[in-house]
């Protein structure tokens, strides 16, 4: 077994942090919490951790078993993100009557936090870094996700209604652009 390498852990952590973009997802998380009543931060964080570690070890095989390639997987994730973004920009609800248990897993843990971008990044990190360093990076990012989810009410109070409204619209457009980019880069358009 190879020793843990701090430089690799730091690189993996920063790459995953940028891809997961939990800070950019705060307006979406607040919106989901309002709709569902609350978000189960522990359940969502555990789901994120399990999804990322499972995909690190079995991603290619899992997609192969069900006959999917990574591009199809990414396009499906981009469509869910697109719908969430449209809700934020237009102020309409496509996902109706979600239960808090369900919201914490879909669409929050997957595909918003541990989505197609994160999964494809994990597969590419596997070829560049030692597995144990990637796992530490995943754990560090899961802790950051947990802290943000746990403190979403405080963040909501900090931003206030006007700040939230502006952030929701702005991040809705950013999320829309991310969904379109993810779709285009995986569809060959």
Steps between C-alpha positions, in 0.01 A plus 500: 500500500630843407529771766261794507648793309387843621561667162280243322231527768501879467479482117216246504314697770525825305397340169197331660410820689493693172293233322253444786464879547306469825526876563346574160221254577391684818205679331379167357536330839306781671226472237476122551493539877213749473302266279566183699486655847854393588797316360651201676864610491634175645308282253596721203868507605515123549333453159760731341786310668365157402426610141846646447695210654284241320547680171875531560530122522214378281400790271609356168368153588163628629438703186612206284263259676197715421631577152572868552800703405622794708363748241143369530531510878624861484218604264236354734653692791512817291125475427413479873729797572338687207153451650617616845656808337178579311307482828739752653493741206127482423372449854290195408502151650557193287595276794183502708425367848844360571545335838802616704644147493480492121628857447808424713599224256349603162555765368729631779761227560463385140530664249551844658793423733632163381390533142633399162778760510622373836477137390691554175761701692545210743562262210766730356662561843541123531753505219707780656492451879530222756160362606549563874577869430182529291299343784637757749406778253149355472465488881621861540250620237220300662574676831480839323169397339369393842599833661327700226184286517494515880532880500261578214251678732776726631613574143139578408471751787837651408396560139146623576198482264632750244848345494345155458278616214795654315721195567225259391460675164875546444590144595205370302657649188844364597348157563323522165834574330665207681218267390533615138880467508474150649244407234703646210831349606343154524267510200752601235314823416 
